[in-house]
Amino acid sequence: MGRSAASDEKRASPDGSGWFCEMVPSELTSAPPSAHRTSDAQAQHTRLSLGPVRVSSVVLSRVCSRRTTTPARRDDPGSYQLALATQGAFNVVQLRNASEVAGGLVLTDTSRPIENIGFSDYGAVEAIVLQIPRTILPLRSDRVDRILAQPASVHPGADGGTAEILADFLHSLQRHGPRCGPDELLRLGSVALDLATACLAQRLGARARDEEPVQTPAEAHAQVMLQRVLQFIDDNLDDRELTPQAIADRHNISLRGLYTLFRDQPMSVAELIRRRRLARCHAELARPELSHRTIEAIAAHWGFTSATVFGRAFRKVYGLTPGEHRAASGA
C-alpha cells in the first residue's frame, strides 16, 4: 500500500465472478461478496499508491454483486473508500443508507459491513476509488458515518465546489499519476487527503445545517486556526522540536487553547503528530530507492528517537513490524 508506484491488472473469466470477488473486497468493501454469474464479464484494475493513500481505477463489465451484513474482517485495519463513478452506475447500501451512484462520489467504510453492492448487468461500470486509512482522516468517525453510502454530485454548484475540484483532481491523477516519481506521488497523496477531507467536511457541514446551531464568529475563527495548525504540523513533521508547546507558541495561542482546538477532533494534537509521522515512515519504508537507509534512520528522520517505541507504535497502527512492511513492499 505504501509503495508509490502504479500497477495494472486485467482478467477475464467465463462468468467474471472470480476476479470480481477478488478485486471488489480490496477496493469497495472488506469481505468477499457473492457475485451473480454472467457471460463475457471482464474486469480491469489499475492501482497507484501515494504513500498511505491509494488510488485505483476500476472497470467492470456485466457484473452484479450482492452480500449480506456479515461482519467485516477482524484483521481489516479499516479504510474509507471514496469512489467516483466515471461511467455507468452502481448501487450501494451501508448503515441503512442506500444510493445509486452515477457520475458522482460515494463514501464507504471497509471496517463496517456493506449490505449490498450492485452493478448493472449491461455496459461497463468505471470508477476511480480513493482509499484513505481511517487512522489518518482528520474527521470524527461518528460524524463521517452520517454520509456513508450517500451520493454527492460533482456538477457545478450541486454539492459545493470541493466535490467538483476533487473529481477533477482524481481524473488528472488517473491520467498523469503513473508518470510521476515517488516523491511527487507522496506529495500528491497529501493533496488527495486534503481535498478528500475538505470535500467530506463540506458535506458534513451542509448536512448539519438543519441539525446544529449556526457557527458563531468565534467558532469560525477556531476552525481557521485549526486548519493553520494542521498545515503547520504537516510542514514540520521532520522537526524533532515539533511539540504541542512549540505549535502553540508559533501560533500565538496558549497550550490550553491548542488543546481546545482539538477537543472535538478524533485524536489529540500529540497523537496526530505521531500518526502522521508514522504515515511518512510507512511510505518511505516502501520506497525501493530508500532501501539503503536503515529503519532506524528513517524513523529518526521523522522524529522517533527510540527504535523500540517506533516499532511498537508502527505495529499497533499497521499490524506489521517496520521490517515486515518493508519486506512485503519489496523495497
TORDOSE-421364 format. One record per residue (C-alpha): residue number from 0; residue in three letters; x, y, z. Coordinates in nm, 2 decimals. Layout:
TORDOSE-421364
NUM,ALA,X,Y,Z $
...
//
This chain:
TORDOSE-421364
0,MET,0.00,0.00,0.00 $
1,GLY,0.28,0.24,0.08 $
2,ARG,0.47,0.20,-0.24 $
3,SER,0.45,0.50,-0.47 $
4,ALA,0.41,0.31,-0.79 $
5,ALA,0.14,0.20,-1.04 $
6,SER,0.03,-0.15,-1.12 $
7,ASP,-0.22,-0.27,-1.38 $
8,GLU,-0.41,-0.60,-1.38 $
9,LYS,-0.67,-0.73,-1.63 $
10,ARG,-0.86,-1.05,-1.62 $
11,ALA,-1.15,-1.22,-1.79 $
12,SER,-1.33,-1.54,-1.70 $
13,PRO,-1.63,-1.74,-1.83 $
14,ASP,-1.85,-1.59,-1.56 $
15,GLY,-1.65,-1.29,-1.44 $
16,SER,-1.71,-1.37,-1.08 $
17,GLY,-1.37,-1.49,-0.97 $
18,TRP,-1.18,-1.17,-1.04 $
19,PHE,-1.47,-0.96,-0.93 $
20,CYS,-1.48,-1.12,-0.59 $
21,GLU,-1.10,-1.08,-0.56 $
22,MET,-1.10,-0.72,-0.66 $
23,VAL,-1.40,-0.57,-0.50 $
24,PRO,-1.32,-0.66,-0.14 $
25,SER,-0.99,-0.47,-0.16 $
26,GLU,-1.14,-0.16,-0.33 $
27,LEU,-1.50,-0.13,-0.22 $
28,THR,-1.56,-0.35,0.08 $
29,SER,-1.39,-0.57,0.34 $
30,ALA,-1.54,-0.91,0.29 $
31,PRO,-1.59,-1.12,-0.02 $
32,PRO,-1.93,-1.07,-0.18 $
33,SER,-2.13,-1.33,-0.38 $
34,ALA,-2.13,-1.25,-0.75 $
35,HIS,-2.41,-1.34,-0.99 $
36,ARG,-2.28,-1.54,-1.29 $
37,THR,-2.28,-1.35,-1.61 $
38,SER,-2.14,-1.40,-1.95 $
39,ASP,-1.85,-1.22,-2.12 $
40,ALA,-1.76,-1.05,-1.79 $
41,GLN,-1.43,-0.87,-1.78 $
42,ALA,-1.25,-0.65,-1.52 $
43,GLN,-0.95,-0.42,-1.52 $
44,HIS,-0.78,-0.27,-1.22 $
45,THR,-0.51,-0.01,-1.21 $
46,ARG,-0.36,0.09,-0.87 $
47,LEU,-0.15,0.39,-0.78 $
48,SER,0.00,0.41,-0.43 $
49,LEU,0.06,0.76,-0.28 $
50,GLY,0.21,0.67,0.05 $
51,PRO,-0.07,0.56,0.29 $
52,VAL,-0.33,0.69,0.04 $
53,ARG,-0.41,0.47,-0.27 $
54,VAL,-0.60,0.55,-0.59 $
55,SER,-0.74,0.27,-0.81 $
56,SER,-0.91,0.28,-1.15 $
57,VAL,-1.17,0.00,-1.17 $
58,VAL,-1.35,-0.12,-1.49 $
59,LEU,-1.62,-0.38,-1.46 $
60,SER,-1.84,-0.53,-1.73 $
61,ARG,-2.17,-0.72,-1.69 $
62,VAL,-2.13,-0.80,-1.32 $
63,CYS,-2.37,-0.78,-1.03 $
64,SER,-2.28,-0.84,-0.67 $
65,ARG,-2.47,-0.87,-0.35 $
66,ARG,-2.37,-0.96,0.00 $
67,THR,-2.54,-0.97,0.34 $
68,THR,-2.45,-0.79,0.66 $
69,THR,-2.17,-1.03,0.76 $
70,PRO,-1.91,-0.87,0.99 $
71,ALA,-1.61,-0.71,0.83 $
72,ARG,-1.28,-0.89,0.86 $
73,ARG,-1.13,-0.88,1.21 $
74,ASP,-0.79,-0.81,1.07 $
75,ASP,-0.91,-0.52,0.85 $
76,PRO,-0.73,-0.21,0.96 $
77,GLY,-1.01,0.00,0.83 $
78,SER,-1.02,0.24,0.54 $
79,TYR,-1.26,0.48,0.38 $
80,GLN,-1.33,0.42,0.01 $
81,LEU,-1.43,0.74,-0.18 $
82,ALA,-1.55,0.62,-0.52 $
83,LEU,-1.61,0.85,-0.82 $
84,ALA,-1.83,0.68,-1.08 $
85,THR,-1.70,0.79,-1.42 $
86,GLN,-1.92,0.56,-1.64 $
87,GLY,-2.23,0.35,-1.58 $
88,ALA,-2.39,0.33,-1.24 $
89,PHE,-2.38,0.11,-0.93 $
90,ASN,-2.59,0.08,-0.61 $
91,VAL,-2.45,0.06,-0.26 $
92,VAL,-2.61,0.01,0.09 $
93,GLN,-2.43,0.07,0.41 $
94,LEU,-2.56,0.16,0.76 $
95,ARG,-2.91,0.15,0.61 $
96,ASN,-2.81,0.43,0.37 $
97,ALA,-2.88,0.34,0.01 $
98,SER,-2.79,0.52,-0.31 $
99,GLU,-2.75,0.48,-0.68 $
100,VAL,-2.42,0.64,-0.79 $
101,ALA,-2.39,0.77,-1.15 $
102,GLY,-2.13,1.03,-1.23 $
103,GLY,-2.09,1.13,-0.86 $
104,LEU,-1.90,1.04,-0.54 $
105,VAL,-1.99,0.80,-0.27 $
106,LEU,-1.81,0.71,0.05 $
107,THR,-1.80,0.36,0.21 $
108,ASP,-1.62,0.22,0.52 $
109,THR,-1.43,-0.11,0.49 $
110,SER,-1.44,-0.16,0.87 $
111,ARG,-1.82,-0.19,0.86 $
112,PRO,-2.03,-0.44,0.67 $
113,ILE,-2.18,-0.35,0.34 $
114,GLU,-2.53,-0.48,0.29 $
115,ASN,-2.53,-0.46,-0.09 $
116,ILE,-2.32,-0.35,-0.38 $
117,GLY,-2.50,-0.39,-0.72 $
118,PHE,-2.37,-0.32,-1.07 $
119,SER,-2.58,-0.30,-1.38 $
120,ASP,-2.57,-0.61,-1.60 $
121,TYR,-2.52,-0.42,-1.92 $
122,GLY,-2.24,-0.20,-2.05 $
123,ALA,-1.94,-0.12,-1.83 $
124,VAL,-1.90,0.04,-1.49 $
125,GLU,-1.59,0.25,-1.44 $
126,ALA,-1.49,0.42,-1.12 $
127,ILE,-1.19,0.59,-0.96 $
128,VAL,-1.15,0.48,-0.60 $
129,LEU,-0.96,0.68,-0.34 $
130,GLN,-0.87,0.47,-0.04 $
131,ILE,-0.78,0.65,0.29 $
132,PRO,-0.68,0.47,0.61 $
133,ARG,-0.93,0.56,0.88 $
134,THR,-0.64,0.65,1.11 $
135,ILE,-0.53,0.94,0.90 $
136,LEU,-0.86,1.11,0.81 $
137,PRO,-0.89,1.41,1.05 $
138,LEU,-1.27,1.38,1.09 $
139,ARG,-1.46,1.22,1.36 $
140,SER,-1.58,0.87,1.26 $
141,ASP,-1.92,0.91,1.42 $
142,ARG,-1.98,1.22,1.20 $
143,VAL,-1.85,1.05,0.89 $
144,ASP,-2.10,0.77,0.94 $
145,ARG,-2.38,1.01,0.85 $
146,ILE,-2.26,1.04,0.49 $
147,LEU,-2.17,0.67,0.42 $
148,ALA,-2.34,0.54,0.10 $
149,GLN,-2.48,0.89,0.04 $
150,PRO,-2.40,1.02,-0.31 $
151,ALA,-2.25,1.36,-0.38 $
152,SER,-2.29,1.53,-0.72 $
153,VAL,-1.98,1.67,-0.89 $
154,HIS,-2.17,1.90,-1.11 $
155,PRO,-2.11,2.27,-1.07 $
156,GLY,-2.30,2.42,-0.77 $
157,ALA,-2.47,2.09,-0.68 $
158,ASP,-2.28,1.98,-0.36 $
159,GLY,-2.03,2.26,-0.32 $
160,GLY,-1.71,2.33,-0.52 $
161,THR,-1.48,2.09,-0.33 $
162,ALA,-1.65,1.78,-0.48 $
163,GLU,-1.60,1.91,-0.83 $
164,ILE,-1.24,2.00,-0.76 $
165,LEU,-1.17,1.66,-0.61 $
166,ALA,-1.33,1.49,-0.91 $
167,ASP,-1.11,1.69,-1.15 $
168,PHE,-0.81,1.60,-0.94 $
169,LEU,-0.88,1.23,-0.94 $
170,HIS,-0.93,1.24,-1.32 $
171,SER,-0.59,1.42,-1.36 $
172,LEU,-0.42,1.18,-1.12 $
173,GLN,-0.56,0.89,-1.32 $
174,ARG,-0.41,1.03,-1.64 $
175,HIS,-0.08,1.17,-1.53 $
176,GLY,0.00,0.99,-1.20 $
177,PRO,0.17,0.69,-1.34 $
178,ARG,0.44,0.92,-1.49 $
179,CYS,0.52,1.08,-1.16 $
180,GLY,0.82,0.99,-0.95 $
181,PRO,0.80,0.86,-0.59 $
182,ASP,0.85,1.20,-0.42 $
183,GLU,0.58,1.36,-0.64 $
184,LEU,0.34,1.08,-0.57 $
185,LEU,0.40,1.11,-0.20 $
186,ARG,0.32,1.48,-0.22 $
187,LEU,0.01,1.41,-0.43 $
188,GLY,-0.11,1.17,-0.16 $
189,SER,-0.11,1.46,0.08 $
190,VAL,-0.30,1.67,-0.17 $
191,ALA,-0.55,1.39,-0.22 $
192,LEU,-0.60,1.35,0.15 $
193,ASP,-0.65,1.73,0.20 $
194,LEU,-0.90,1.75,-0.09 $
195,ALA,-1.10,1.45,0.03 $
196,THR,-1.10,1.59,0.39 $
197,ALA,-1.23,1.93,0.26 $
198,CYS,-1.49,1.76,0.05 $
199,LEU,-1.62,1.54,0.33 $
200,ALA,-1.61,1.82,0.58 $
201,GLN,-1.82,2.04,0.34 $
202,ARG,-2.07,1.76,0.30 $
203,LEU,-2.09,1.71,0.68 $
204,GLY,-2.14,2.09,0.72 $
205,ALA,-2.42,2.10,0.47 $
206,ARG,-2.59,1.80,0.63 $
207,ALA,-2.56,1.95,0.97 $
208,ARG,-2.71,2.30,0.89 $
209,ASP,-3.06,2.19,0.99 $
210,GLU,-2.93,1.98,1.29 $
211,GLU,-2.68,2.21,1.46 $
212,PRO,-2.67,2.58,1.55 $
213,VAL,-2.52,2.83,1.31 $
214,GLN,-2.15,2.87,1.37 $
215,THR,-2.05,3.18,1.57 $
216,PRO,-1.76,3.41,1.46 $
217,ALA,-1.55,3.26,1.74 $
218,GLU,-1.62,2.91,1.62 $
219,ALA,-1.54,3.01,1.26 $
220,HIS,-1.21,3.16,1.38 $
221,ALA,-1.13,2.84,1.57 $
222,GLN,-1.18,2.64,1.26 $
223,VAL,-0.95,2.86,1.06 $
224,MET,-0.69,2.84,1.33 $
225,LEU,-0.72,2.46,1.34 $
226,GLN,-0.66,2.43,0.97 $
227,ARG,-0.35,2.65,1.00 $
228,VAL,-0.22,2.43,1.28 $
229,LEU,-0.28,2.11,1.08 $
230,GLN,-0.09,2.26,0.79 $
231,PHE,0.19,2.37,1.01 $
232,ILE,0.22,2.01,1.16 $
233,ASP,0.23,1.86,0.81 $
234,ASP,0.51,2.10,0.70 $
235,ASN,0.72,2.04,1.01 $
236,LEU,0.69,1.67,1.08 $
237,ASP,1.06,1.61,1.04 $
238,ASP,1.14,1.87,1.32 $
239,ARG,1.22,1.69,1.64 $
240,GLU,1.12,2.00,1.83 $
241,LEU,0.76,1.98,1.70 $
242,THR,0.57,1.96,2.03 $
243,PRO,0.23,2.09,2.14 $
244,GLN,0.40,2.38,2.32 $
245,ALA,0.61,2.47,2.01 $
246,ILE,0.29,2.47,1.80 $
247,ALA,0.11,2.69,2.05 $
248,ASP,0.40,2.94,2.06 $
249,ARG,0.42,2.95,1.68 $
250,HIS,0.05,3.04,1.65 $
251,ASN,0.04,3.28,1.95 $
252,ILE,-0.21,3.08,2.15 $
253,SER,-0.18,2.91,2.49 $
254,LEU,-0.13,2.54,2.52 $
255,ARG,-0.47,2.52,2.67 $
256,GLY,-0.61,2.70,2.37 $
257,LEU,-0.44,2.45,2.14 $
258,TYR,-0.59,2.16,2.33 $
259,THR,-0.93,2.32,2.30 $
260,LEU,-0.89,2.34,1.92 $
261,PHE,-0.85,1.96,1.92 $
262,ARG,-1.12,1.89,2.17 $
263,ASP,-1.37,1.76,1.91 $
264,GLN,-1.11,1.60,1.68 $
265,PRO,-1.07,1.23,1.66 $
266,MET,-0.73,1.24,1.82 $
267,SER,-0.52,1.48,2.03 $
268,VAL,-0.25,1.70,1.88 $
269,ALA,0.03,1.48,2.01 $
270,GLU,-0.14,1.17,1.87 $
271,LEU,-0.20,1.34,1.54 $
272,ILE,0.17,1.42,1.51 $
273,ARG,0.27,1.07,1.59 $
274,ARG,0.02,0.92,1.34 $
275,ARG,0.13,1.14,1.06 $
276,ARG,0.50,1.07,1.13 $
277,LEU,0.42,0.70,1.13 $
278,ALA,0.25,0.75,0.79 $
279,ARG,0.56,0.92,0.65 $
280,CYS,0.78,0.63,0.78 $
281,HIS,0.53,0.38,0.63 $
282,ALA,0.56,0.54,0.29 $
283,GLU,0.94,0.57,0.29 $
284,LEU,0.99,0.21,0.41 $
285,ALA,0.81,0.10,0.09 $
286,ARG,1.03,0.30,-0.15 $
287,PRO,1.29,0.08,-0.32 $
288,GLU,1.53,0.38,-0.38 $
289,LEU,1.55,0.42,0.00 $
290,SER,1.63,0.06,0.07 $
291,HIS,1.99,0.16,0.16 $
292,ARG,1.86,0.36,0.46 $
293,THR,1.81,0.17,0.78 $
294,ILE,1.47,0.15,0.95 $
295,GLU,1.62,0.34,1.25 $
296,ALA,1.75,0.62,1.02 $
297,ILE,1.41,0.67,0.86 $
298,ALA,1.24,0.67,1.20 $
299,ALA,1.49,0.91,1.34 $
300,HIS,1.44,1.15,1.04 $
301,TRP,1.07,1.17,1.13 $
302,GLY,1.12,1.24,1.50 $
303,PHE,1.13,0.89,1.65 $
304,THR,1.43,0.88,1.89 $
305,SER,1.37,0.52,2.02 $
306,ALA,1.36,0.23,1.77 $
307,THR,1.17,0.02,2.02 $
308,VAL,0.90,0.28,2.07 $
309,PHE,0.88,0.33,1.70 $
310,GLY,0.85,-0.04,1.62 $
311,ARG,0.58,-0.09,1.88 $
312,ALA,0.38,0.21,1.76 $
313,PHE,0.42,0.11,1.39 $
314,ARG,0.29,-0.24,1.45 $
315,LYS,-0.01,-0.11,1.66 $
316,VAL,-0.12,0.11,1.37 $
317,TYR,-0.04,-0.11,1.06 $
318,GLY,-0.04,-0.46,1.20 $
319,LEU,0.31,-0.53,1.08 $
320,THR,0.66,-0.45,1.21 $
321,PRO,0.85,-0.19,1.01 $
322,GLY,1.08,-0.47,0.87 $
323,GLU,0.78,-0.69,0.77 $
324,HIS,0.62,-0.39,0.59 $
325,ARG,0.95,-0.32,0.41 $
326,ALA,0.98,-0.68,0.30 $
327,ALA,0.62,-0.71,0.19 $
328,SER,0.66,-0.39,-0.02 $
329,GLY,0.96,-0.53,-0.20 $
330,ALA,1.17,-0.23,-0.10 $
//
